[in-house]
Amino acid sequence: MRTMPRFFTEPENIKDNIITLSGDDAGHISRVLRSKIGEILTVCDGTGNDYEAEITEITEKEVRLNIIKTTFTASEPSVKITLYQGLPKGDKMETIIQKCVELGVTKIVPVNTERCIAKLDKNKEKKKTERWQKISESAAKQSGRGIIPEIGGVMSFSEAVKQASETDGAMIPYELEEDRGLKEFLDGFKGQTLAIFIGPEGGFSADEIDRALKAGILPVTLGKRILRTETAGMAAIANILFYIDM
């Protein structure tokens, strides 16, 4: 079955049962999709509400739609997951963002850890983050998300630990942990927010694990095999949401 094209807009662009789309979205609807008046699109306000809406006016600069039906986005997980990702080499971060957004992550924060090989130039950080945010938006549209997951600015490990310690639960996969797996961590978990730390190619140092543990962030094992940095976060998120949402 062919799904209706999906777009995101800010809540302030929805007023008196009318949705106004502009900029790139308007151009995409008019030039790429070649949509016509009377066609139906799905528009999400980024807070979990989906609107089935009919096009009433269309130009390359602005598209206006009349809301037919409002529903809550059923695709959002019951727990909000923040991924604290050690900065990887090359373009691996783009793959991590795309796939973790598809899986259901709420926010991704790049973290500069002791063993990060990649170093993000401060002068390029803003441009890089903007590109990562666009990848998140594209993945959210493709996968039918109710929100566009935020890509945060680069944090130090200490800043990330402090922020993550304020969630309802936080874990740090570590290859030397042998006893506590995801199931053991999640047994009895009733919170609404969860943080996951994933190391870069070189993993976490013993000092970082110790600092995380002192902040209440628990080491867990992801199994008998060592996963690459671009695989570990995806595996953890998929298993967590399977366990919690099934």
C-alpha positions as CSV (number, residue, x, y, z in Angstrom):
1,M,0.0,0.0,0.0
2,R,1.4,3.4,-1.0
3,T,1.8,5.7,2.0
4,M,1.0,9.4,2.0
5,P,4.0,11.8,1.8
6,R,5.0,12.9,5.3
7,F,6.2,16.4,6.3
8,F,7.1,18.1,9.6
9,T,6.2,21.7,10.6
10,E,6.3,23.8,13.7
11,P,3.1,24.0,15.8
12,E,2.8,27.7,15.1
13,N,2.3,27.0,11.4
14,I,-1.0,25.3,12.3
15,K,-3.8,27.7,13.0
16,D,-7.6,27.6,12.6
17,N,-7.5,24.1,11.1
18,I,-5.1,25.3,8.4
19,I,-1.5,24.1,8.0
20,T,1.0,26.3,6.1
21,L,4.2,24.8,4.7
22,S,6.9,26.9,3.1
23,G,10.6,26.8,2.1
24,D,12.1,23.5,1.0
25,D,8.9,21.5,1.8
26,A,6.7,23.7,-0.4
27,G,9.2,23.4,-3.3
28,H,9.4,19.6,-2.8
29,I,5.6,19.3,-2.9
30,S,5.2,21.5,-5.9
31,R,8.2,20.6,-8.0
32,V,9.2,17.1,-7.0
33,L,6.0,15.5,-6.0
34,R,4.0,17.6,-8.4
35,S,1.1,17.5,-6.1
36,K,-2.2,19.1,-7.0
37,I,-5.0,20.8,-5.1
38,G,-7.2,18.1,-3.4
39,E,-4.3,15.7,-2.7
40,I,-3.8,14.4,0.8
41,L,-0.6,14.7,2.8
42,T,0.5,13.7,6.3
43,V,1.9,16.6,8.4
44,C,3.4,16.1,11.8
45,D,3.9,19.0,14.3
46,G,7.0,17.4,15.9
47,T,5.2,16.9,19.2
48,G,3.6,13.6,18.4
49,N,0.5,14.7,16.5
50,D,-0.2,13.6,12.9
51,Y,-2.5,15.6,10.6
52,E,-4.1,14.1,7.5
53,A,-4.6,17.2,5.4
54,E,-5.9,18.2,2.0
55,I,-4.0,20.7,-0.2
56,T,-6.1,23.8,-0.8
57,E,-3.5,26.2,-2.2
58,I,-0.1,25.4,-3.8
59,T,2.8,27.5,-5.1
60,E,6.6,26.9,-5.1
61,K,6.9,29.1,-2.0
62,E,3.9,28.1,0.1
63,V,1.4,25.3,0.4
64,R,-1.8,25.5,2.5
65,L,-3.7,22.5,3.7
66,N,-7.0,21.9,5.4
67,I,-6.9,19.4,8.3
68,I,-9.2,16.5,7.8
69,K,-8.2,14.3,10.7
70,T,-5.8,14.5,13.8
71,T,-4.3,11.4,15.3
72,F,-1.5,10.7,17.8
73,T,1.6,9.3,16.3
74,A,1.7,5.6,17.3
75,S,5.3,5.1,16.2
76,E,7.0,6.8,19.1
77,P,8.5,4.5,21.8
78,S,7.3,4.6,25.4
79,V,10.7,5.6,26.6
80,K,12.8,8.5,25.5
81,I,16.4,7.3,24.7
82,T,19.4,9.7,24.4
83,L,22.4,8.2,22.7
84,Y,25.8,9.7,23.9
85,Q,28.0,8.7,20.9
86,G,31.8,8.9,21.1
87,L,32.9,10.8,18.0
88,P,33.7,8.2,15.3
89,K,36.0,8.5,12.3
90,G,34.9,9.5,8.8
91,D,31.2,9.6,8.0
92,K,30.2,6.9,10.4
93,M,28.2,9.4,12.4
94,E,25.9,9.9,9.5
95,T,25.0,6.2,9.4
96,I,24.6,6.1,13.2
97,I,22.2,9.0,13.1
98,Q,20.2,7.7,10.2
99,K,19.7,4.2,11.6
100,C,19.2,5.1,15.3
101,V,16.6,7.6,14.3
102,E,14.8,4.9,12.3
103,L,15.0,2.6,15.3
104,G,13.4,5.2,17.7
105,V,16.1,7.3,19.5
106,T,15.0,10.6,20.9
107,K,18.3,12.5,20.9
108,I,21.9,11.9,19.8
109,V,24.7,13.8,21.5
110,P,28.3,13.6,20.0
111,V,30.8,13.1,22.8
112,N,34.5,13.8,22.7
113,T,36.1,11.0,24.8
114,E,39.7,10.2,25.7
115,R,40.2,7.7,22.8
116,C,38.4,9.6,20.1
117,I,40.5,9.6,16.9
118,A,38.2,12.0,15.2
119,K,38.5,15.6,16.3
120,L,35.7,18.0,15.2
121,D,37.1,21.5,14.4
122,K,35.1,24.1,16.3
123,N,34.9,26.2,13.2
124,K,33.2,23.3,11.4
125,E,31.1,22.0,14.3
126,K,28.0,24.2,13.5
127,K,28.0,23.2,9.8
128,K,28.5,19.5,10.7
129,T,25.7,19.6,13.3
130,E,23.3,21.2,10.8
131,R,24.0,18.4,8.3
132,W,23.5,15.8,11.0
133,Q,20.2,17.4,11.9
134,K,19.0,17.2,8.3
135,I,19.9,13.5,8.2
136,S,17.8,13.1,11.3
137,E,14.9,14.9,9.7
138,S,15.1,12.8,6.6
139,A,15.2,9.5,8.6
140,A,12.3,10.7,10.7
141,K,10.2,11.3,7.7
142,Q,11.1,8.0,6.0
143,S,10.4,6.0,9.2
144,G,7.2,7.6,10.1
145,R,8.4,9.2,13.4
146,G,6.3,11.6,15.4
147,I,9.3,13.8,16.2
148,I,12.5,14.9,14.6
149,P,15.2,13.7,17.0
150,E,17.6,16.4,18.1
151,I,21.3,16.2,17.3
152,G,23.0,18.0,20.2
153,G,26.3,19.9,20.1
154,V,29.6,18.1,20.9
155,M,30.0,17.5,24.7
156,S,33.0,16.5,26.8
157,F,32.7,13.2,28.5
158,S,32.3,14.9,31.9
159,E,29.4,17.1,30.6
160,A,27.7,14.1,29.1
161,V,28.0,12.1,32.3
162,K,26.5,14.9,34.3
163,Q,23.6,15.3,31.9
164,A,22.9,11.5,31.6
165,S,22.9,11.1,35.4
166,E,19.7,13.1,35.5
167,T,17.8,10.5,33.4
168,D,15.7,7.7,34.9
169,G,18.4,5.2,33.9
170,A,21.8,5.3,32.2
171,M,24.1,2.5,30.9
172,I,27.5,2.3,29.3
173,P,28.2,-0.9,27.3
174,Y,31.7,-2.1,28.2
175,E,33.6,-5.1,26.8
176,L,35.0,-6.1,30.3
177,E,31.5,-6.2,31.9
178,E,30.5,-9.9,32.1
179,D,27.5,-10.1,34.5
180,R,25.0,-7.3,33.8
181,G,23.3,-7.5,30.4
182,L,20.5,-5.4,28.9
183,K,17.9,-7.6,30.3
184,E,19.3,-7.4,33.8
185,F,19.5,-3.6,33.5
186,L,16.0,-3.3,32.2
187,D,14.3,-5.7,34.6
188,G,11.9,-3.6,36.7
189,F,12.7,-0.4,34.8
190,K,9.7,1.9,34.9
191,G,11.2,5.2,33.9
192,Q,10.5,7.4,30.9
193,T,14.0,8.5,30.0
194,L,17.1,6.4,29.3
195,A,20.7,7.2,28.4
196,I,23.2,5.0,26.5
197,F,26.9,5.7,26.1
198,I,28.7,4.3,23.1
199,G,32.5,4.6,22.9
200,P,34.5,5.6,19.7
201,E,36.7,3.1,17.8
202,G,39.1,2.8,20.8
203,G,36.4,2.3,23.3
204,F,36.2,3.9,26.8
205,S,39.2,4.2,29.1
206,A,39.1,2.6,32.6
207,D,39.0,6.1,34.1
208,E,35.9,7.0,32.0
209,I,34.2,3.8,33.1
210,D,35.0,4.6,36.7
211,R,33.7,8.1,36.4
212,A,30.5,6.9,34.8
213,L,30.0,4.3,37.5
214,K,30.4,6.9,40.3
215,A,27.7,9.0,38.6
216,G,25.3,6.0,38.6
217,I,25.8,5.0,35.0
218,L,26.0,1.2,35.0
219,P,28.3,-0.9,32.7
220,V,26.5,-3.5,30.7
221,T,27.5,-6.2,28.3
222,L,26.0,-6.4,24.8
223,G,27.0,-10.0,24.4
224,K,29.9,-12.2,23.6
225,R,31.1,-10.3,20.5
226,I,32.9,-6.9,20.3
227,L,30.7,-4.6,18.2
228,R,31.9,-1.7,16.1
229,T,31.0,1.8,17.3
230,E,28.6,2.2,14.4
231,T,26.9,-1.1,15.3
232,A,26.8,-1.0,19.1
233,G,24.2,1.9,19.5
234,M,21.9,0.4,17.0
235,A,22.0,-3.0,18.6
236,A,21.4,-1.6,22.1
237,I,18.5,0.6,21.0
238,A,16.8,-2.2,19.0
239,N,17.1,-4.6,21.9
240,I,16.0,-2.0,24.5
241,L,12.9,-1.1,22.6
242,F,12.0,-4.7,21.8
243,Y,12.2,-5.5,25.5
244,I,10.3,-2.4,26.7
245,D,7.7,-1.9,24.0
246,M,6.8,-5.5,23.2
